[in-house]
Amino acid sequence: MAQFDVYQNTSKTTRKSYPYILDIQHDFISEISTRMVLPLGKLSLFQNEKMKTLTPVIDYEGEELILLTPQISSIPASKLKDPVGSLEHFRSEIIAAVDFAITGI
């Protein structure tokens, strides 16, 4: 399990809107049983949520997704199995979004 790994959303009820979950928790915090995550939503369904810094648009697997920072959550680490990719290359944007949510700057 690594920071910025992407996982498929396993929930049948939310998978259409939120196809992926992004693990944002730093690897140093691995002894607790939960992981902090952000959902990645289909941009076409979340146009009203679009804010450049808070909810950046990310192209992943040829699909425009929106990082839904205001929906930060935690889930049991055991629910995150088999990452399907990484958004490490969007590290600056992801950290800026979380920082903006907390500080407003």
The 8 nearest C-alpha neighbors of each residue, nearest first, counted from 0:
[[1, 2, 4, 26, 82, 79, 80, 22],
 [2, 0, 4, 26, 3, 22, 25, 24],
 [1, 3, 23, 25, 24, 4, 22, 26],
 [4, 2, 22, 86, 23, 87, 85, 21],
 [5, 3, 85, 22, 2, 1, 84, 21],
 [4, 6, 21, 84, 85, 82, 83, 20],
 [7, 5, 82, 20, 19, 83, 8, 21],
 [8, 6, 19, 9, 18, 20, 5, 83],
 [7, 9, 19, 18, 14, 10, 20, 6],
 [8, 10, 7, 11, 14, 13, 18, 78],
 [11, 9, 12, 13, 14, 8, 7, 18],
 [10, 12, 14, 13, 9, 15, 8, 18],
 [11, 13, 10, 14, 15, 16, 9, 17],
 [12, 14, 10, 15, 16, 11, 17, 8],
 [13, 15, 18, 17, 8, 11, 16, 10],
 [16, 14, 13, 17, 18, 12, 11, 41],
 [15, 17, 14, 40, 13, 41, 18, 44],
 [18, 16, 40, 14, 39, 19, 15, 13],
 [17, 19, 14, 8, 15, 7, 16, 40],
 [20, 18, 7, 8, 39, 6, 17, 38],
 [19, 21, 38, 6, 39, 5, 37, 8],
 [20, 22, 5, 37, 36, 4, 3, 38],
 [21, 23, 36, 3, 4, 2, 24, 35],
 [24, 22, 2, 3, 36, 35, 21, 25],
 [25, 23, 35, 2, 22, 34, 26, 28],
 [26, 24, 2, 27, 28, 23, 1, 29],
 [25, 27, 28, 29, 1, 2, 24, 0],
 [28, 26, 25, 29, 30, 24, 2, 1],
 [29, 27, 26, 25, 30, 31, 24, 34],
 [28, 30, 31, 27, 26, 32, 25, 34],
 [29, 31, 28, 32, 27, 33, 26, 34],
 [32, 30, 29, 33, 28, 34, 76, 75],
 [31, 33, 76, 75, 30, 34, 29, 77],
 [32, 34, 75, 76, 74, 31, 73, 35],
 [33, 35, 73, 76, 74, 24, 36, 75],
 [36, 34, 73, 24, 72, 23, 22, 74],
 [35, 37, 22, 21, 72, 23, 73, 71],
 [38, 36, 71, 21, 20, 68, 67, 72],
 [37, 39, 20, 67, 21, 40, 17, 19],
 [38, 40, 66, 19, 65, 17, 20, 64],
 [41, 39, 17, 65, 64, 16, 42, 38],
 [40, 42, 64, 43, 44, 16, 65, 17],
 [41, 43, 64, 45, 65, 44, 63, 46],
 [42, 44, 41, 45, 46, 63, 64, 40],
 [45, 43, 42, 41, 46, 16, 40, 47],
 [44, 46, 42, 48, 47, 43, 41, 49],
 [45, 47, 48, 49, 42, 43, 44, 65],
 [48, 46, 45, 49, 44, 50, 42, 43],
 [49, 47, 45, 46, 50, 54, 67, 65],
 [48, 50, 46, 47, 54, 51, 45, 55],
 [51, 49, 54, 53, 52, 48, 55, 47],
 [50, 52, 55, 54, 53, 49, 56, 96],
 [51, 53, 96, 55, 54, 50, 95, 99],
 [54, 52, 96, 50, 51, 99, 55, 68],
 [53, 55, 66, 50, 67, 49, 52, 68],
 [56, 54, 51, 66, 52, 65, 53, 57],
 [57, 55, 65, 64, 66, 63, 54, 58],
 [58, 56, 64, 63, 65, 59, 55, 66],
 [57, 59, 63, 62, 64, 61, 60, 56],
 [60, 58, 62, 61, 57, 63, 64, 86],
 [59, 61, 62, 58, 63, 84, 64, 57],
 [62, 60, 59, 58, 63, 64, 57, 41],
 [61, 63, 59, 58, 60, 64, 41, 57],
 [64, 62, 58, 42, 57, 41, 59, 56],
 [65, 63, 41, 42, 57, 40, 56, 39],
 [64, 66, 56, 40, 42, 39, 55, 67],
 [65, 67, 39, 54, 55, 68, 56, 38],
 [68, 66, 54, 70, 69, 38, 65, 39],
 [67, 69, 70, 71, 66, 54, 37, 53],
 [70, 68, 71, 67, 100, 53, 54, 37],
 [69, 71, 68, 67, 72, 37, 38, 36],
 [72, 70, 37, 68, 69, 36, 35, 73],
 [73, 71, 36, 35, 70, 37, 74, 34],
 [74, 72, 35, 34, 36, 33, 75, 71],
 [73, 75, 33, 34, 76, 35, 72, 78],
 [76, 74, 33, 77, 78, 32, 34, 73],
 [75, 77, 33, 78, 34, 79, 32, 74],
 [76, 78, 75, 79, 80, 32, 33, 74],
 [79, 77, 76, 75, 80, 74, 9, 33],
 [80, 78, 77, 76, 6, 81, 82, 75],
 [81, 79, 82, 78, 77, 6, 0, 76],
 [80, 82, 83, 79, 6, 7, 0, 5],
 [81, 83, 6, 5, 84, 4, 80, 79],
 [84, 82, 6, 5, 81, 7, 85, 4],
 [85, 83, 5, 82, 4, 86, 6, 3],
 [84, 86, 4, 5, 87, 3, 83, 82],
 [85, 87, 3, 88, 89, 4, 90, 5],
 [86, 88, 90, 89, 3, 85, 4, 2],
 [87, 89, 86, 90, 85, 91, 3, 92],
 [90, 88, 87, 86, 92, 91, 93, 57],
 [89, 91, 87, 93, 88, 92, 94, 86],
 [92, 90, 94, 93, 89, 95, 88, 96],
 [91, 93, 95, 89, 90, 94, 96, 55],
 [94, 92, 96, 90, 95, 91, 89, 97],
 [93, 95, 97, 91, 96, 92, 98, 90],
 [94, 96, 98, 92, 93, 97, 99, 91],
 [97, 95, 53, 99, 93, 94, 52, 98],
 [98, 96, 100, 94, 99, 95, 101, 93],
 [97, 99, 95, 101, 100, 96, 102, 94],
 [98, 100, 103, 104, 96, 102, 101, 97],
 [101, 99, 97, 98, 103, 102, 96, 53],
 [100, 102, 98, 99, 103, 97, 104, 96],
 [103, 101, 99, 104, 98, 100, 97, 96],
 [104, 102, 99, 100, 101, 98, 53, 96],
 [103, 99, 102, 98, 100, 101, 95, 52]]
